[in-house]
């Protein structure tokens, strides 16, 4: 067994199986090691700045921490409860008793909370860049297919006439919504520093909480020290949004799996995103979207694990909180990966316009438009006209026969190209589609400037 710093003087040597079971060193700590070191360097500087530890000791510690920041691998070869203990053990091996100065006025509790916030900020910036890229592809495709007609569906039944652009923009608008929420999370939720909260009631050591916050890019404090160390509210919020984004992608994946089947044949997808059968030589399976669809379900599982672990905890820090980190980190990484894969798949898509148009003509997609216009022309209750047309469809199976009778009553024939020109923003009307695209492109440029400014001050790179 290793010479554990935290337990041995009080509890004696630990059981290797128990230590391995409870340690986070080689699991979630790998992902946040740089942020933990960054926080510790800021803490050491603050101690020295206020003459709480010798300046020459602080210089030696920071020099070693910078080396660890660039090459943290030695930490993961050690036997330790977590990365915090591993760092102190490493420094003790290098600096002797001088390493003990840095434990003044800090706890693993406030330091891991700060490191997780820094890690979250960095990953959300990365996520927003990927969402920008995905949205650019969606908007470019929408521009290309502004007037390409397709059925709109409800209950997966052909419903009305829309355009492929209008369909794609429904996903873009959802992603825009979540991007604005993520921006709020970065600016507000993750701008609070827990440092100086100690284990849960702050510390007698006169470190400056505000200086620590500013040095690491936080704009204000988590005021209450119990909340600072014992709450993971920011992880719950972020994880919920990551899951929502994953579910949007899962629904898009489901659509494109359906649209690529021979029965629909609405789209063709690049061969690199498909796979074949081991038995049936004719098969083309859109496996990439199947994995993206499965990830939607998996993301729910990770979110439920996070929420369920937190739900049953008493107030204050508990080691259960350590166990949510692996779910949180994987949730972020896999969501980012899925966004990139979906984006690349979309770039390869071609719409099979003739097959889509064939479905428009074979189904009663114009009857709602006929019903509305007849109700307006005849000044009759909508439901009365609705019932007359439903009866007509029931007794006349042919689409064209129904349209012919309705056209005679309306005094003109409706065409699919015409009915998309509805007078409302958000409709498939190409005018409003173009208006949305232009506004969305402006929003993307605004986000690009915003993310550029964040990258310049990415606190996770502060050393």
N, C-alpha and C positions, 0 to 999 in steps of 0.2 A: 504494500500500500504506500501511496505517496504521503508526503508530509503536508497534510491539509492545514491551511492557515486558520480557517474559521472554526473548526470543530474540535481539534485535538486537545487543546488545553482544558476545555470543559468536559468533553465527552470521551476523549481518548480516540484510539484508532477506529476507523469506520470499517464496516463490512463492505468488501469490494462489490458484491452484488447489489447491495442497497445503494452505494454511491453511484454505480453505473445506471441504476434504475432511475435515480432522481436527477442525475446530471444532465444539463442542457448543452454541455461544451461542444460535443461533436454533432449536435442536431441543429437547433435553431440559432445557437450562438454564432455559428459559422457565417450566417447571413448578416449579422449586425456587429461583427467584431470591429470593423473600421469606425463605425459610429460610437461604439463603446470607448475606443481609444481616443477619438476626437473629444468626447465629453470629458474624459479623464485629463486630457491635456489642458482643456479650458479650466477645469477645477484646480489643477496644479498651478497654473498661471495666476489664478485668482488668490490662492493661498499666499503665493509669493508677493503679489502686488500689495497685499495687506499685511505683509511682514509676519504672517502666521507660520511660515516655514522658512528655513534659510534659502536665500536666493540661489546659492551654488548647488544646493540639493535639487531645487526645482529645475535648474538648467540641465543637470545630469539626468533627471527623470524624463524630462521632455525630449532630450536627445534619444534616449532609449525608446520612448514611445513612438517617436517619428520612424525609427527603424522598424518597429513592430507594425506600424500602420502600413508601411510599404511591403512588409513581408511578415504576416501574422502566423504563418504555418507552424513555427515552433510551439505556439500555444496549444495546438490541437494534438500534440504528442505527449502532453502532460496529463497527469491524473489530477483532476480538479472538479469541484462541484459545478463550476460554470466559468465563463470567460473572464469574469471579474476577478475571481480567485486566481485563475491561471495567470493573468497579467501581474498581479501582486507577487505571485510565486516567481515568475520570470524576473521581475525587477529585483526581488530579494536575492536571487541567484547572481544577478549582475552587479547590484549596488550594495548588497548587504543590508545593514539595519537602516540605511538612509531611505530605503524603499518604504519603510513604515510611516514616513511623514505624510504621505499622500492620502492615508486613510482618514485624516482629520476632517471632520465636518461633512462627511459623505456617507451614503449607504448604497448598497446595490439597488435598493428599491427606487430611489430617485434617479439614479444613473441609468438603469435599464429603461425606465419610463422615458427619459430624455432621448436615449439612443433609438428607441422604437419610433419616436416622433420624427427624428432626423431621417431614419430609414424610410418611414412612410412618406415623408416629403419628397425624398429623392425618387422613390418608386412611382409616386403619383405624377411627378413631372414627366418621367419616362412614359407612363400610361397616357398622359395627355398628348404627348408627341405622337404616339401610335394612333390614338383616336383621330388626331388631326389628319394623319396620313390616310386612314380609312375613310374619313369623311370626304377628303379630296377625291378619292376614287369614286365614291357614291355620287358626288356632284358632277364629276366628269361624265359618268355613265348617264346620269339624268339629263345632262345637256345633249348627249348623243341620241337619247331615245325620247325626246320631248313629245313627239307625235306618233310614237309607236304604240298602237292600241293593244290592250290586253284585257281579259276579264278581271274585274274585282270580285273577290270571294267573301261570302259569309258562310260559316259552317262548312267551309271547303266546297260549297256549291257555287256555280257561276251566278253572279248577282247583277252587276251593272258593268258598263264600259268605263275603263280608266286607261291610263297609259303606263308604260313601264317606268317612265320617269316619276310619275306620281307615286307609284308603288315604292320605288327606291327611296324617295324623299321621306316616306313615313319612318324609315329606319334612321335616316339622317337627323330628323327632328328629335327623335328619342335620344340619340347620342349627344346632340347639342344640349339637351336638357341635363343630361348627366355630366357633361363637361362643365356646365355652369355651376352645378353642385360641387364638383371636385375643386373648382376654383375657390369656392367659398370655404371648403374644407382646408385647403392650403393656406388661404389668407387668414382664416379665423380659428378653425378648430386646432390646426397644427402650429399655430403661432404662439401657443402658451407653453412656457417653460416650467417643468416640475423641479428643476434643480434647486437645491437648498432645502428641500422638504425632508431630507434625511430618511429615516425609516418610516416616519409618519407624523412626527410632531415638530419638524425642523431641527435645529441644532443650536447649541450654545456658542458655537464657533462663529465669529462675525464675518463669514463669507458674504459677498454681496450677491443676492439672488438676481437683482436687476442687471448687474454687470455680466454675470454668467449668461443670462438670457440674451443680452445684446450681442455678446461675443459669438454665440452660436446661431444667431439669426432669428431668435424668437423676439416678438414685439411686446409681449407682456407675460405675466405669470399665471400659472394655475395657482390661485390664491390659497385655497385650503390645502394644507399639507396632507391630510388624509386622502382627499380626492386625488392629489398629485401622484401619490404612490400606490394607492389601492384601487384606483379606477382605470379601466381601459375603455372608457366611453368613446374615445377617438377611434379605437380599433373596431368597435361595434358599428360605428357610423360608416367608416371606410369600407368595411367588409360587406355591409349591406349594399352599398353602391356598386362595389365590384361584382357582387352577385347579380344585381339588377342588369348591369352591362352584359354579363355572361348569358343571362336569360334572353336579352335582345338578340345576341348573336346566335343562340340556340334556335330561336324562332326563325331567324333568317336562314340558318342551316337547314331546318326542316323544310322550308319553302323550296330551297334550291335543290334539295334531294328529290322532292316531288316534281318540280319543274323539269328536272333532267331525265325523268323516266320516259321510256318510249311512249307510254300512254299520253303524257302531256307533250313532251318534246318541245318545250318552250325555249330551252336554252341548251347551248353546247358549252362544255367546260374543258379547260386544258387537260391533256392526258396526264400531266404530272400530278394532278390532284385526284386522280382516279386509280383504281386497282382492278385486278381481274380475279376470276374465280380459279381455284385450284382444280376444279372439275369441269366447269362449263366454259368453253373457250370463247363464247360470244359475250360474256358479261363485262359491263363497265360500271363499276360501283364507285359512287362519290364518297369515298371513305374519309376524306379530310373533313367533310361536313358532318359525317356521322360522329367523328371524334369531337368536333365542336359542339354538336348537339348533346353528346354525353357529358361534356364538360359543364354544360348548364346544370345538369343534375348533380354532378360532383360538387360544383360551387355551392349549391344549396346545402350539401352535406357538411362542407367546411364551415359555412356560416352557422349552421345549427350547432355544430360542435363548439364554436366560439361562444355563442349565446348561452348554450346550455351549461358550459363550464362557469361562466360568469354569473349566471342566474342564481346559483345556490350558495354563493360565497358570503361569509360574514364580512362586515365592514373592516377595511384595512388590508394590508398586503397579505396574500396567501400564495403559496408556491403553485397552486392551480393555475395562476395567471401565466406562469412560465409555459404551461402546456398549450395555451392558445396560440403562442407565437408561431409554431410550425404550421398550423392551419392558416394563419394570417399571411405568412410569408409565401406559402405555396399558392394561396388564393391570388395574391398579387402577381406572382411570376406567371402562373398559367393563364390568367386573364390577359396579360400583355401578350403572351405567345399566341393566344387564340385570336386576338385582334389582328395581329400581323398575318397569320395564316389566312383568315377570312379576307383580308384586304388583297393579298396576293391571288387568291382564288377568284375574286371578283374581277381583277384585271384580265383574267383569261376568258371571261364569259362573252359569248356572242348570242344575241337573241334570234331565235328562229321565227322571224316575223310571219311567214306564211302559215305556220302551224298555229300561232297565236290568233291570227285573223280568222282562221277556219273555225276556231272555237267561238269567236264572237258571232259569227253568222249562224251557227247551228243551235244556239241557245237563245232564250227569250230575254236578252240583256237590255233591250230597249223598252220593254213594257212599262217600267217605272216612269221613264221619261214621257211615254205616251199618256200614262195615267195622270201625271201631274199637269201636263199641258192641256189635256181634255178637261180636267176639273176647272182649270183657270178659264178656258174658252167657254165652256158650257155653264160656268158659275153654279156648279153642283157640288154637294159635299164630296170631299175626297173619297170617303169610305164607300159611297154609292157607286162612284166610277170604278173604284178598286174592285168591288164585287162583280160588276158587269164584265170587266176585263178578265178577272179570274175565271168566271164562268165561260167566257169565250175561249180561253186557253184550254180549259178542261174539255171542251167539246170539239176543238180543232187542234189536232196534234202538230200540224206543220207550223213552223215559225213564220214562214213567209205568208202563209194564209192569214194568220193572226195579224201580222203587220199590215197586210193589204186592207183588211177591214178597219183597223185603227186609223190608217192613213186617210181613208175615205171620210171618216168622222172628223178627223182633225183638219182636213183640207190640205194636207201636205205630208210628204213622206220624210220620216226621220232617218238620218244616217249616223253610223257610229262616229264618224269624224266630226259630226256636228254636236252630238250630245255631250261631248267632253267640255264644250265651251260654256260651262256654267258660270253665272255672274258672281261667284263668291271666291274670296281668297281661301286658299287651301284645297280648291277643287283641282281636277286634272287639266283645267283650262291652261293651255301652253303659256298664256300671258302671266298667269299667277305662278305657274311653275318656274318660269324664267325670273320673275320677281323674287321668289323664294331663293333660288340659286344665287342670285346676285347678293342678296342680303346675307346668305350663309357664307359666301366667299369673303365678305367683309368681316364677318364674325371670326372666321378662320384666321384672317390676317391679324385681327386684334389679339387672338389667342397666341399667334406666333410671336408677336412682340412681347406679350406677357411672359411667355415661357422663356424667351430669350433673356429677358431681364432676370428671371429666376435662376437660369443656368449660370449667369455671371456671378451670382451670390449663393451658389449651391452650398449650404452649410455643411453637407456631408463631406465636402472636399477641404474644409478648413483644417489646417495642420499648423 
